[in-house]
Amino acid sequence: MSARRVVGLVAIVGVLAFVAIRWPAGTDPAVASPGAPSPGSPTPSAAPSATANSAAEATPSATALDSQPPSPSPTSPPSTSGRPAADRFGLGLLIADRGNGRLLVVNDAKRILWRFPIASSLPRGQRFAADDAFIAPDGQTIVANDEQHQVIERIDIASRRVVWQYGHYDRPGSGPGYLHTPDDAYPLADGDIVVADIRNCRVLQINPSKQIVRRWGRTGSCSHRPPFTFDLPNGDTPLPDGGLLITEIGGSRVVRLSPTGKVIFDIHVPARYPSDAQLDAAGDVLVVDYSDPGAILRISPTGRILWRYRPVGGPGRLNHPSLAIPLPDGTVALNDDFRARVIVVDPSTNRIVWQYGHTDGPGRTPNHLFIPDGIDLIPAGTHL
């Protein structure tokens, strides 16, 4: 798949599904409206409304489920019925609320514990519209990628200021210091950052001195021939063994690489637009289909579907989910971008068991979101 095809896909989605783009008036200091949508993240037309939908929609049940039932495989997580909700997130859940131009940390009780930006958080003249954000292993900083502004940023949690930035703001490119639609910027334990540079068809590892110390793929060579070239990679999840899990839009592929770059597996996933694949504790792939209706899939390293959640209607339907992460209790958290919510699904029942945001009711007030595009668990030791 070429970058032109991605642009075309987004344009078609935009024309068919959305009529106008309206951005909310921010209430946090220094928060500005995001700009145009990126190729990986089309933007719906609905303006936020703090009054849309009722609190009764907070935990809907999944209805009209996809015809494939939960897998009876022993890798399927057990039911979480009766488990205390306080065990779910630990210290909290980080949400990249892209449409509102902010980051939030919320707890299981849906209380906001931390937010960004505040006054003087951002470099002068810049706006913030991060679509992913991840806590650094040291618990002191957050790395966010702002693909529509072509930069990745390191944010100091205590001061809530951008302390490091890579890329040229609003200037895509492929030369030294440039990115073109950066996605999934993950902080590593040594201080480096890995990022999927989608339209340059490469994954980069960048050190604190802003030097590229490792590259996967060949700049501008957008074809599926791992480990040499990749077709529009939009996910680059670091793995505990030091390898990477790379998601490719082109061809709907997920590739696991060893620490030395050797291909461990290379599978096709049944998704129109795969996004941000993760590995679960059993070594299976958890990936979402960034479509409408969207889906969550658990797939074995050999490509066998173990579980699929894909309601085609009702409150359980997903509209462009972009990231799903396995939780310690066996449930799955994900951001359902265009239904303005972050939800937790229990794979044993295919039911939504927790939700932040009002379904189809975008807004900015507490328990409201607008295009939530990224999530991450807050690990112990984080200094909020």
C-alpha positions in Angstrom: 0.0 0.0 0.0 1.3 3.5 -0.8 0.9 6.6 1.2 -1.4 7.9 -1.6 -3.8 5.0 -0.8 -3.8 5.9 2.9 -4.6 9.5 2.0 -7.4 8.3 -0.3 -8.8 6.0 2.4 -9.0 8.9 4.8 -10.5 11.2 2.3 -13.3 8.7 1.5 -14.0 8.2 5.2 -14.1 11.9 5.7 -16.5 12.5 2.8 -18.8 9.7 3.7 -18.9 10.0 7.4 -18.3 13.6 8.3 -19.6 16.9 7.0 -17.7 19.6 8.9 -14.9 19.9 11.5 -15.6 22.0 14.6 -13.2 22.2 17.5 -14.0 23.0 21.1 -13.1 26.2 22.9 -10.5 25.1 25.4 -10.9 25.8 29.1 -7.4 24.7 30.3 -4.8 27.5 30.0 -2.5 27.2 27.0 -4.6 24.6 25.2 -5.2 25.4 21.6 -7.3 23.7 19.0 -5.7 20.9 17.0 -5.2 21.2 13.3 -6.2 19.0 10.4 -6.5 15.3 10.8 -3.5 13.0 10.1 -3.6 10.1 7.6 -3.9 7.7 10.5 -6.4 9.7 12.4 -9.4 11.1 10.5 -11.5 13.6 12.5 -15.3 13.4 13.0 -17.6 16.4 12.6 -19.3 16.3 16.0 -18.4 19.2 18.2 -18.0 18.4 21.9 -21.1 18.7 24.0 -21.0 18.5 27.8 -24.6 17.6 28.0 -24.8 14.9 25.4 -25.9 11.5 26.6 -26.6 10.5 30.1 -24.6 8.8 32.8 -26.6 5.7 32.3 -24.6 5.1 29.2 -21.4 4.7 31.1 -21.2 0.9 31.1 -23.3 -0.4 28.1 -23.4 -4.1 27.2 -22.1 -5.3 23.9 -24.9 -6.2 21.6 -25.2 -7.6 18.0 -21.8 -9.3 18.5 -19.7 -10.5 15.6 -20.6 -14.1 14.6 -17.4 -15.4 16.0 -17.8 -16.2 19.8 -15.1 -15.9 22.4 -12.5 -18.6 21.8 -12.6 -21.6 24.3 -8.8 -21.7 24.0 -6.9 -21.8 27.3 -5.3 -18.5 26.3 -8.6 -16.7 26.7 -8.6 -14.6 29.9 -10.9 -15.7 32.7 -14.0 -13.9 33.7 -13.4 -10.8 35.9 -16.9 -10.9 37.5 -16.7 -9.9 41.1 -13.2 -8.6 40.9 -12.6 -5.2 42.7 -12.5 -2.4 40.2 -9.6 -0.8 42.1 -7.3 -3.6 40.8 -7.8 -2.6 37.2 -5.5 0.4 36.6 -3.2 0.6 39.6 -2.2 4.2 39.9 -4.3 5.3 36.9 -4.8 5.4 33.2 -3.1 8.0 30.9 -5.4 9.2 28.1 -4.3 11.2 25.0 -7.4 13.2 24.4 -6.4 14.4 20.9 -9.5 16.4 20.0 -9.3 18.4 23.2 -5.5 18.9 22.8 -4.6 17.5 26.2 -3.4 14.5 28.3 -5.4 13.2 31.3 -4.7 10.7 34.0 -7.8 9.2 35.5 -8.4 6.6 38.1 -10.9 3.8 38.3 -13.4 6.1 40.0 -13.0 8.4 37.0 -11.3 11.2 39.0 -8.8 13.3 37.1 -5.4 13.0 38.8 -3.2 15.0 36.4 -3.6 17.0 33.2 -1.5 18.6 30.5 -0.9 21.3 29.3 -1.1 24.2 31.6 0.2 27.8 31.1 3.7 27.8 29.6 3.8 24.1 29.0 4.4 24.3 25.3 7.1 26.0 23.2 6.0 29.4 22.1 3.6 29.4 19.1 2.9 25.7 19.2 -0.3 23.8 19.8 -0.7 20.3 21.3 -2.7 17.4 19.7 -0.9 14.3 20.8 -2.5 11.1 19.6 -0.4 8.7 21.8 1.5 9.2 25.1 3.5 6.7 27.1 5.1 6.9 30.6 8.9 6.6 30.6 10.4 3.7 32.6 11.8 6.2 35.2 8.3 7.4 36.0 9.3 11.1 35.7 8.5 11.9 32.1 5.9 11.2 29.4 6.7 10.8 25.7 4.0 12.0 23.3 3.8 11.9 19.5 1.9 14.7 17.7 1.6 13.3 14.2 -0.4 16.1 12.7 2.3 18.6 13.9 5.2 16.3 12.9 6.9 16.2 16.3 7.5 14.0 19.3 7.9 15.5 22.7 9.2 14.5 26.2 7.1 16.1 29.0 8.3 16.5 32.5 5.5 15.2 34.7 6.3 17.4 37.7 6.6 20.8 35.9 4.2 19.8 33.1 6.6 21.4 30.5 7.9 20.1 27.2 11.6 19.5 27.9 12.6 17.9 24.7 11.3 17.8 21.1 12.3 16.0 17.9 11.1 16.9 14.5 10.3 20.3 12.9 6.9 21.6 14.0 4.4 21.6 11.2 7.1 20.7 8.6 7.1 17.0 7.5 10.3 15.7 5.9 12.7 12.7 5.7 16.1 14.3 6.3 18.0 14.6 9.5 15.8 15.9 12.3 12.6 15.5 10.3 9.6 13.1 10.6 6.6 12.5 8.5 3.5 11.4 10.5 5.2 10.1 13.6 3.2 7.5 15.6 3.7 5.4 18.7 6.7 7.2 20.2 7.8 4.9 23.1 10.4 5.8 25.7 13.1 3.2 26.5 14.9 2.6 29.7 18.2 4.0 28.4 16.5 7.3 27.5 16.2 6.6 23.8 12.8 6.8 22.0 11.5 4.5 19.2 9.0 6.0 16.8 7.1 4.7 13.8 7.7 7.3 11.1 4.7 6.3 9.0 5.0 8.1 5.7 8.8 7.6 5.6 8.1 3.9 6.0 10.7 3.4 8.8 11.0 3.0 12.5 13.7 5.1 14.2 15.5 4.9 17.6 16.5 8.4 18.6 18.8 9.2 21.6 18.5 12.2 23.9 21.1 14.1 21.8 18.6 13.8 18.8 20.8 11.3 16.9 19.3 8.4 15.1 21.1 5.4 16.6 19.1 2.7 14.8 16.7 2.4 11.9 14.4 -0.4 10.8 13.2 -0.1 7.2 14.5 2.0 4.4 13.5 5.7 4.1 10.9 6.0 1.3 10.8 2.3 0.5 7.2 1.5 1.3 6.9 -2.3 0.7 6.5 -5.3 2.9 9.9 -7.1 3.0 10.8 -7.3 6.7 13.3 -6.8 8.2 14.5 -4.7 5.3 11.5 -2.6 4.3 8.1 -1.9 5.9 4.8 -0.7 4.3 3.5 2.3 6.3 4.4 1.2 9.8 2.1 2.7 12.4 3.1 0.7 15.5 6.5 -0.2 17.0 5.8 -1.7 20.4 9.0 -2.4 22.4 9.1 -5.9 23.8 10.6 -7.2 27.1 13.2 -9.2 25.2 14.5 -6.0 23.5 12.7 -6.7 20.2 9.9 -4.8 18.5 6.4 -5.6 17.4 5.8 -3.7 14.2 2.3 -3.0 12.7 2.0 -2.2 9.0 -1.0 -0.5 7.5 0.0 -1.8 4.1 -1.0 -5.4 3.7 -2.4 -5.6 7.2 0.8 -7.2 8.7 2.2 -7.6 12.2 5.9 -8.5 12.4 7.8 -9.5 15.5 11.5 -8.7 15.4 14.2 -10.1 17.8 16.6 -7.7 19.5 19.0 -8.2 16.6 16.3 -7.5 14.0 15.6 -11.1 12.9 12.0 -11.8 12.0 10.4 -14.1 14.6 7.0 -14.1 13.0 5.2 -12.2 10.2 1.4 -12.6 10.1 -1.5 -11.2 8.2 -4.2 -9.9 10.4 -7.9 -9.8 9.3 -8.3 -6.0 9.7 -8.9 -3.3 7.1 -6.6 -0.9 9.0 -4.6 -2.6 11.8 -3.3 -0.3 14.5 -0.8 -0.5 17.3 -0.4 -4.2 17.9 0.6 -5.4 21.4 1.7 -8.7 22.8 -0.2 -10.2 25.7 1.2 -12.3 28.5 0.8 -15.5 26.5 2.7 -14.1 23.6 -0.3 -13.6 21.4 -1.0 -10.5 19.4 -3.7 -8.0 20.5 -4.5 -5.6 17.7 -7.4 -3.3 16.7 -9.1 -2.6 13.4 -9.2 1.2 13.0 -12.5 1.1 11.1 -16.3 1.5 11.5 -17.4 -0.9 12.8 -14.0 -1.5 14.4 -12.8 -4.6 16.1 -10.4 -6.0 18.7 -8.6 -9.2 17.8 -6.4 -11.6 19.6 -4.3 -13.6 17.2 -1.7 -16.4 17.7 1.9 -16.0 16.3 0.8 -18.4 13.6 -2.1 -16.2 12.5 -5.0 -18.0 14.1 -7.8 -15.9 15.5 -8.3 -16.7 19.2 -10.9 -14.0 20.0 -12.6 -11.2 18.2 -14.9 -8.4 19.5 -16.8 -6.7 16.7 -20.3 -5.6 17.5 -21.9 -4.2 14.3 -24.5 -2.0 16.1 -25.7 -0.7 19.4 -23.7 0.7 22.3 -21.0 -1.9 21.9 -20.1 -0.9 18.4 -16.6 0.5 18.0 -15.8 3.5 15.7 -12.2 3.7 14.8 -10.5 2.2 17.9 -6.8 2.8 17.6 -5.1 1.1 20.6 -6.0 -1.9 22.9 -3.9 -3.0 25.8 -4.2 -6.1 28.0 -4.8 -5.4 31.6 -3.5 -7.6 34.5 -7.0 -8.8 35.4 -7.6 -10.3 31.9 -9.7 -7.5 30.6 -8.8 -5.2 27.6 -8.7 -1.4 27.7 -9.0 0.5 24.5 -9.7 4.0 23.1 -12.8 4.1 20.9 -11.8 7.3 19.1 -14.9 8.5 17.3 -17.4 7.4 20.0 -15.6 9.7 22.4 -14.7 7.2 25.0 -12.2 4.9 26.6 -13.6 1.5 27.5 -12.7 -1.8 29.2 -14.0 -5.0 27.6 -14.2 -8.4 29.4 -13.3 -11.0 26.7 -15.0 -13.8 28.7 -18.4 -12.1 28.3 -17.8 -9.6 25.4 -19.3 -6.9 27.6 -18.0 -3.4 28.4 -17.3 -3.3 32.1 -15.9 0.2 32.5 -16.0 3.5 30.5 -14.7 7.0 30.7 -16.5 9.4 28.4 -20.0 9.5 27.1 -20.8 7.4 24.1 -21.2 9.7 21.0 -21.2 12.7 23.4 -17.8 14.4 22.9 -17.0 17.2 25.4 -14.4 18.7 27.6 -15.9 18.6 31.1 -15.2 15.7 33.6 -16.1 12.3 32.2 -16.1 13.7 28.6 -13.5 13.2 25.9 -13.1 14.2 22.2 -11.2 11.8 20.0 -9.3 9.9 22.7 -6.5 8.4 20.6 -4.1 6.8 23.1 -3.9 5.2 26.5 -1.2 3.8 28.8 -1.2 2.3 32.3 0.5 4.4 35.0 3.1 2.1 36.6 4.1 2.1 40.2 6.8 4.7 40.9 5.4 7.3 38.6 5.6 10.8 40.1 2.2 12.4 39.5 
